[in-house]
Amino acid sequence: MPFREINSKMVEATVVPGQKMYSQRGAMLAYRGEVSFTPNIQGGQGGVMSMIGRRVANEATPLMTVEGSGTVMFGHGGHHIQVIGLSGDTLYVEADRLLAFDGTLQQGTMFMGSQGGVMGMVRGQVTGQGLFTTTLKGHGAVAVMAHGGVIELPITPGRDVHVDPQAYVAHHGDVRNKLSTALGWRDMVGRGSGEAFQLELSGSGAVYVQASEEKL
C-alpha cells in the first residue's frame, strides 16, 4: 500500500518510477524527490468516456497525474482522510471525495439507478449526490475524504446495514443498496428535519460512514 497515514488529515504516498498515481488537484501539500504533477485531461484510467460520464453527472473532479520517484504528502481542506485497500474488488465513491489513488486501479462511472433501480435514482435526488458515482477496481489503495472521521461497518448476508444517506462515504464488495423510508426516524431522535430516509445496504462487503452529515 503506497499510503502512510501521517495523522488523521494527512497521508504520505510513495511514488516509484514506472507507476502512476492520481490525486485531486490542489491536494499536494509537500513532496520529496523527483516528482512531476500534470493535469489529467482523460479522467484517469477510465479514458474519455469516463470523463464524459463524470461531466454529464456534474462530477468532473479535476485530477492530477503524479509520476516520478519520491514521496508526496496529500491533504485537502482539513478533511479527515481514510485509506481503503482494495484486493480485486470495486469501490463505489463520490468523485469529490477522492483525494488520491493508485494508477493501477481501473476507474469508471456507474449510474446509481442500476443498483437499487428507481430507489438508486431517488437516493441521488434526496442526498444531493450525483446519480453517477465513481468506481475504482483492482488491487491498490484509495485515500478518501470525510468530515469528522470514518468508521468501516462490515456488511454480511442476513445482516443489512442502514445508513443515514448524508453520512454515507463509500462502499465496496458485492453490495446492493436501496433507499427506504423510516417514518418518524429523524423526529424521534430530535433532529426534526423531516428527512426520514435510510440507505439500506445488503450483501457482502463494507460501507464507510462519516461522523457528520456535512457535504464536502
N, C-alpha and C positions, 0 to 999 in steps of 0.2 A: 504494500500500500504506500503510495508516494506522499501521503499527507501525514504530518505530525502536528498534533494539537499543541499550540503554544499556550493558549488559555482559551476561555470559552468564546472569545470573539476573534481569534486569530489562528490561522494554520500556516504551516510551512510545507511547501511542496518541493520534492526533489525532481529536477529536470535533467534528463540524461540524453546524450546525443542519439539522434535517430528516432526519438519518441516525442510525440506532440502532447500538449495539454491545451485545454480550452478554459478560459476564465471570462467572467463578466468584465466588461470594460470599466476601468476605474477601480478594480478590486485589488490591484497590485499595490502593496504598501512599501516593500523594500525587496532587494534581491542581492545575491552574491554570485560572482562568476560571470560567464559569457552567456547571457540570456537575451533573446530578442522577443519583442512583442509586436505583432502585426494584426491589423483589423481583419476579421474573418468575414468575407462577403458571401459565403456559401452556407451559413447557418450550421457550421460544424460538419460532422460526417454525414449528416442527412442530405447534403447537397442542395441543389437549387430547389427541388420540390419541397424539401423540409423547410427551407427559408420562406417559400411562398405560403406554405401552410401556416407557419407562425405569423406571417404578416396578415393573412386573412383573419386569423384568430386574434389579432392585435397583441401578439406575444413575440414581437420581433426584438427580443432582448439582445443587444449588441454583444458579440463575443470577440475575444482576442485569442489569437493562436500564440502559444508560448512554446519556444524551442530553444535548444542550446545545451549548456552544461552548467549547473549551479543549483542554487536553492532560491525559492521565491516565497515571500510572506504575503498572504492574502487576508483581506478583511473588507467589510463594506458596511458603512452606515452604523457601525457599532452593534450590528445584529449578532445574535448568538449563532454559532456555526456547529453543525452536526456532520460528521464524516460517516458516510454509509458505504460499506464494502459490498460489491456485487460478485457473485460466483456463478455467472452464466444466466442469471435471471434478469428481469426487467424492472427498472424503477420508473414509477409514474410520478412526475413532479411538475409543479407550475414553473414556467420558464423563468419568471422573475426571481425565483428562489435559488436558482443555480449560482453558486459562487465560482466553482472550478470543478473540472472533472478530467479523467484520463481520456486522452485522444484515442485509445484503443476501444472505447465504448462506442457502440453504434447508436447514433442519435436519430430519433424520428419524432413524428407527431401523431397523436391519436385523437380521434373525435370521441369525446366523452359519451356521446349518445350510443356508441357501440358497446359500452359497458354499463349495463343497467337500463338500456332502452331509453324511453322517454324520460325516466327519472334522472338519468345521467345528464340530459339536457336541462332539466329543471334545476339540477344542482348548480350548473353554471349560471343560470339566471339568478338564483337565490343568493349564492355566495359571492357573486361578482367575479368569480374565477372564470377563465376562458372555457368555452365549450371544447376547445382543443387543449390537450395537455402534452407536455414534452415527455418522451420516453428515452431512457438510456439502457442499453442492453449489452451484456457481455461480462468480462472479468476485469475488474478495476475498482476505483474508488471515486466517490462523488462527495463534494462538500456543498451542503445546502444551508440556507439562512432561515432563521426563525426569530420570533420575538420571545424573549423570556426563557429560552432553553427548550429542549426537546426530549420527549420520552418515547421509547420504542415499545409498542404494545404488540405482542405476538397474536396472530390470527390462526386458529386451528379449527379443523372440521367440528362442527357442533358447538363451537364457542365463538359466536359472532361478536364483533366489537362495534359499539355505537359511538360516534364521534360528533362533536359539535362541528358543523361544516366550516365555521370560521377558524377553528383551531387546527384543521387538517393541514398537514405539510406535504406528505408524500406517502406512497406505499409501494411494496414490491411483493412478488410471489404470484401464485395462482389465486388471485383475489377478485371477487365480484363486489360491486358497490351499487347501492341504490339509496335514494333519498326517501325517508319515511317521516311521517308526522308524529309528533309526540304532544298530544293535547295537554295544554297547560304546563308543559315541561319547563319553560322559562319562567312563567309566572309563579310556579310553585317554589322556585328557588330564589325568588325575589328580583329577578332580572327585569321583568315587566316589559321586555322589548317586543313581545308578540311574535318572535321568530321561532315558532315551535317546530323545528326540523332537526332530524338527526341523519347523519350519514352512516348507513349500516354496511359494514364490510364483512364478508364471509369467505370461507375457503381456507387456504393455507399460505401464510406469509407473515407480513408485519406492516403496521401503519405507524407513522411518525406524527406525533401530536405536539403542538407548541403550547407553552404555558401562557397563552394570551389569545384574544380574539382580534388583535390588530393585524391589518394588512401591511405588507412591506411597502 
